[in-house]
Amino acid sequence: MPIAYRLAKDFNVAANIIRAQIAPNQVGKMVLELLGDIDQLEAALDWMRSQEIQISLTSREISIDEEVCVHCGLCTGVCPTEALTLEPSTFKLNFVRSRCVVCEQCIPTCPVQAISTNL
């Protein structure tokens, strides 16, 4: 089912696909960032639930342990929103929390396990 298309066409909700693991006729997982009017977002969520799509609204945040981080920059290469960047002058990791969509792609990339999620 073309979920992102239906959200845009039927509910005027923009769906930014952050990560998707979907195969035809199988259970899959998709991380979406939804943008739109709050009433339209609620209607879109209700529609997805009526289609037996399980929804988990994220309240988690990415956490970086500054004492463990070695500022290697590997996480910056997988961050789709550029919430993780290296400061050009110091080569220190810079994390802009407001840009993070908690896609969690950075977590398995970190070689020293300095990145995790918090509730």
C-alpha positions as protocol buffer text, in pm:
chain_id: "A"
residue {
  index: 1
  type: MET
  ca { x: 0 y: 0 z: 0 }
}
residue {
  index: 2
  type: PRO
  ca { x: 144 y: 342 z: -91 }
}
residue {
  index: 3
  type: ILE
  ca { x: 123 y: 492 z: 259 }
}
residue {
  index: 4
  type: ALA
  ca { x: 319 y: 811 z: 194 }
}
residue {
  index: 5
  type: TYR
  ca { x: 110 y: 882 z: -117 }
}
residue {
  index: 6
  type: ARG
  ca { x: -218 y: 828 z: 71 }
}
residue {
  index: 7
  type: LEU
  ca { x: -106 y: 1054 z: 356 }
}
residue {
  index: 8
  type: ALA
  ca { x: -26 y: 1333 z: 111 }
}
residue {
  index: 9
  type: LYS
  ca { x: -330 y: 1291 z: -114 }
}
residue {
  index: 10
  type: ASP
  ca { x: -602 y: 1214 z: 141 }
}
residue {
  index: 11
  type: PHE
  ca { x: -481 y: 1409 z: 446 }
}
residue {
  index: 12
  type: ASN
  ca { x: -244 y: 1677 z: 311 }
}
residue {
  index: 13
  type: VAL
  ca { x: 27 y: 1537 z: 539 }
}
residue {
  index: 14
  type: ALA
  ca { x: 387 y: 1532 z: 420 }
}
residue {
  index: 15
  type: ALA
  ca { x: 562 y: 1203 z: 500 }
}
residue {
  index: 16
  type: ASN
  ca { x: 940 y: 1211 z: 499 }
}
residue {
  index: 17
  type: ILE
  ca { x: 1062 y: 850 z: 492 }
}
residue {
  index: 18
  type: ILE
  ca { x: 1364 y: 832 z: 721 }
}
residue {
  index: 19
  type: ARG
  ca { x: 1414 y: 456 z: 716 }
}
residue {
  index: 20
  type: ALA
  ca { x: 1218 y: 166 z: 566 }
}
residue {
  index: 21
  type: GLN
  ca { x: 1250 y: -211 z: 582 }
}
residue {
  index: 22
  type: ILE
  ca { x: 957 y: -333 z: 376 }
}
residue {
  index: 23
  type: ALA
  ca { x: 909 y: -637 z: 153 }
}
residue {
  index: 24
  type: PRO
  ca { x: 593 y: -721 z: -46 }
}
residue {
  index: 25
  type: ASN
  ca { x: 339 y: -932 z: 146 }
}
residue {
  index: 26
  type: GLN
  ca { x: 551 y: -927 z: 461 }
}
residue {
  index: 27
  type: VAL
  ca { x: 558 y: -733 z: 785 }
}
residue {
  index: 28
  type: GLY
  ca { x: 785 y: -429 z: 758 }
}
residue {
  index: 29
  type: LYS
  ca { x: 899 y: -128 z: 953 }
}
residue {
  index: 30
  type: MET
  ca { x: 911 y: 232 z: 845 }
}
residue {
  index: 31
  type: VAL
  ca { x: 1025 y: 546 z: 1028 }
}
residue {
  index: 32
  type: LEU
  ca { x: 839 y: 854 z: 907 }
}
residue {
  index: 33
  type: GLU
  ca { x: 855 y: 1221 z: 990 }
}
residue {
  index: 34
  type: LEU
  ca { x: 503 y: 1360 z: 945 }
}
residue {
  index: 35
  type: LEU
  ca { x: 435 y: 1728 z: 882 }
}
residue {
  index: 36
  type: GLY
  ca { x: 94 y: 1892 z: 862 }
}
residue {
  index: 37
  type: ASP
  ca { x: -191 y: 2054 z: 1048 }
}
residue {
  index: 38
  type: ILE
  ca { x: -251 y: 1887 z: 1386 }
}
residue {
  index: 39
  type: ASP
  ca { x: -609 y: 1789 z: 1297 }
}
residue {
  index: 40
  type: GLN
  ca { x: -496 y: 1639 z: 967 }
}
residue {
  index: 41
  type: LEU
  ca { x: -215 y: 1454 z: 1145 }
}
residue {
  index: 42
  type: GLU
  ca { x: -464 y: 1305 z: 1391 }
}
residue {
  index: 43
  type: ALA
  ca { x: -693 y: 1198 z: 1104 }
}
residue {
  index: 44
  type: ALA
  ca { x: -396 y: 1044 z: 923 }
}
residue {
  index: 45
  type: LEU
  ca { x: -293 y: 851 z: 1235 }
}
residue {
  index: 46
  type: ASP
  ca { x: -651 y: 730 z: 1282 }
}
residue {
  index: 47
  type: TRP
  ca { x: -656 y: 612 z: 919 }
}
residue {
  index: 48
  type: MET
  ca { x: -329 y: 424 z: 961 }
}
residue {
  index: 49
  type: ARG
  ca { x: -464 y: 253 z: 1273 }
}
residue {
  index: 50
  type: SER
  ca { x: -781 y: 157 z: 1079 }
}
residue {
  index: 51
  type: GLN
  ca { x: -553 y: -9 z: 822 }
}
residue {
  index: 52
  type: GLU
  ca { x: -399 y: -214 z: 1104 }
}
residue {
  index: 53
  type: ILE
  ca { x: -73 y: -23 z: 1081 }
}
residue {
  index: 54
  type: GLN
  ca { x: 94 y: -21 z: 1421 }
}
residue {
  index: 55
  type: ILE
  ca { x: 210 y: 325 z: 1520 }
}
residue {
  index: 56
  type: SER
  ca { x: 474 y: 418 z: 1775 }
}
residue {
  index: 57
  type: LEU
  ca { x: 508 y: 788 z: 1834 }
}
residue {
  index: 58
  type: THR
  ca { x: 863 y: 863 z: 1927 }
}
residue {
  index: 59
  type: SER
  ca { x: 936 y: 1027 z: 2254 }
}
residue {
  index: 60
  type: ARG
  ca { x: 1290 y: 900 z: 2259 }
}
residue {
  index: 61
  type: GLU
  ca { x: 1595 y: 1115 z: 2209 }
}
residue {
  index: 62
  type: ILE
  ca { x: 1946 y: 1042 z: 2095 }
}
residue {
  index: 63
  type: SER
  ca { x: 2205 y: 1074 z: 2369 }
}
residue {
  index: 64
  type: ILE
  ca { x: 2579 y: 1108 z: 2313 }
}
residue {
  index: 65
  type: ASP
  ca { x: 2820 y: 1020 z: 2592 }
}
residue {
  index: 66
  type: GLU
  ca { x: 3081 y: 1294 z: 2562 }
}
residue {
  index: 67
  type: GLU
  ca { x: 3327 y: 1100 z: 2778 }
}
residue {
  index: 68
  type: VAL
  ca { x: 3317 y: 800 z: 2543 }
}
residue {
  index: 69
  type: CYS
  ca { x: 3289 y: 978 z: 2204 }
}
residue {
  index: 70
  type: VAL
  ca { x: 3618 y: 996 z: 2013 }
}
residue {
  index: 71
  type: HIS
  ca { x: 3480 y: 1242 z: 1752 }
}
residue {
  index: 72
  type: CYS
  ca { x: 3562 y: 1009 z: 1463 }
}
residue {
  index: 73
  type: GLY
  ca { x: 3271 y: 1143 z: 1255 }
}
residue {
  index: 74
  type: LEU
  ca { x: 3140 y: 807 z: 1132 }
}
residue {
  index: 75
  type: CYS
  ca { x: 2792 y: 893 z: 1260 }
}
residue {
  index: 76
  type: THR
  ca { x: 2783 y: 1210 z: 1052 }
}
residue {
  index: 77
  type: GLY
  ca { x: 2794 y: 1007 z: 732 }
}
residue {
  index: 78
  type: VAL
  ca { x: 2470 y: 822 z: 808 }
}
residue {
  index: 79
  type: CYS
  ca { x: 2269 y: 1105 z: 964 }
}
residue {
  index: 80
  type: PRO
  ca { x: 1994 y: 1191 z: 710 }
}
residue {
  index: 81
  type: THR
  ca { x: 1907 y: 1527 z: 869 }
}
residue {
  index: 82
  type: GLU
  ca { x: 2261 y: 1649 z: 940 }
}
residue {
  index: 83
  type: ALA
  ca { x: 2185 y: 1665 z: 1311 }
}
residue {
  index: 84
  type: LEU
  ca { x: 2534 y: 1521 z: 1360 }
}
residue {
  index: 85
  type: THR
  ca { x: 2821 y: 1715 z: 1207 }
}
residue {
  index: 86
  type: LEU
  ca { x: 3188 y: 1771 z: 1272 }
}
residue {
  index: 87
  type: GLU
  ca { x: 3291 y: 2125 z: 1361 }
}
residue {
  index: 88
  type: PRO
  ca { x: 3535 y: 2219 z: 1080 }
}
residue {
  index: 89
  type: SER
  ca { x: 3778 y: 2413 z: 1298 }
}
residue {
  index: 90
  type: THR
  ca { x: 3801 y: 2169 z: 1591 }
}
residue {
  index: 91
  type: PHE
  ca { x: 3687 y: 1837 z: 1440 }
}
residue {
  index: 92
  type: LYS
  ca { x: 3460 y: 1789 z: 1742 }
}
residue {
  index: 93
  type: LEU
  ca { x: 3120 y: 1629 z: 1704 }
}
residue {
  index: 94
  type: ASN
  ca { x: 2832 y: 1875 z: 1700 }
}
residue {
  index: 95
  type: PHE
  ca { x: 2479 y: 1748 z: 1775 }
}
residue {
  index: 96
  type: VAL
  ca { x: 2178 y: 1966 z: 1691 }
}
residue {
  index: 97
  type: ARG
  ca { x: 1896 y: 1797 z: 1882 }
}
residue {
  index: 98
  type: SER
  ca { x: 1622 y: 1994 z: 1703 }
}
residue {
  index: 99
  type: ARG
  ca { x: 1726 y: 1840 z: 1369 }
}
residue {
  index: 100
  type: CYS
  ca { x: 1731 y: 1482 z: 1500 }
}
residue {
  index: 101
  type: VAL
  ca { x: 1438 y: 1258 z: 1400 }
}
residue {
  index: 102
  type: VAL
  ca { x: 1562 y: 963 z: 1609 }
}
residue {
  index: 103
  type: CYS
  ca { x: 1606 y: 735 z: 1308 }
}
residue {
  index: 104
  type: GLU
  ca { x: 1879 y: 558 z: 1509 }
}
residue {
  index: 105
  type: GLN
  ca { x: 2106 y: 506 z: 1209 }
}
residue {
  index: 106
  type: CYS
  ca { x: 2395 y: 657 z: 1405 }
}
residue {
  index: 107
  type: ILE
  ca { x: 2377 y: 404 z: 1691 }
}
residue {
  index: 108
  type: PRO
  ca { x: 2518 y: 95 z: 1515 }
}
residue {
  index: 109
  type: THR
  ca { x: 2767 y: 314 z: 1328 }
}
residue {
  index: 110
  type: CYS
  ca { x: 2944 y: 437 z: 1642 }
}
residue {
  index: 111
  type: PRO
  ca { x: 3255 y: 222 z: 1693 }
}
residue {
  index: 112
  type: VAL
  ca { x: 3281 y: 307 z: 2065 }
}
residue {
  index: 113
  type: GLN
  ca { x: 2907 y: 285 z: 2143 }
}
residue {
  index: 114
  type: ALA
  ca { x: 2887 y: 646 z: 2259 }
}
residue {
  index: 115
  type: ILE
  ca { x: 2542 y: 696 z: 2106 }
}
residue {
  index: 116
  type: SER
  ca { x: 2221 y: 557 z: 2253 }
}
residue {
  index: 117
  type: THR
  ca { x: 1852 y: 645 z: 2295 }
}
residue {
  index: 118
  type: ASN
  ca { x: 1683 y: 778 z: 2607 }
}
residue {
  index: 119
  type: LEU
  ca { x: 1313 y: 800 z: 2687 }
}
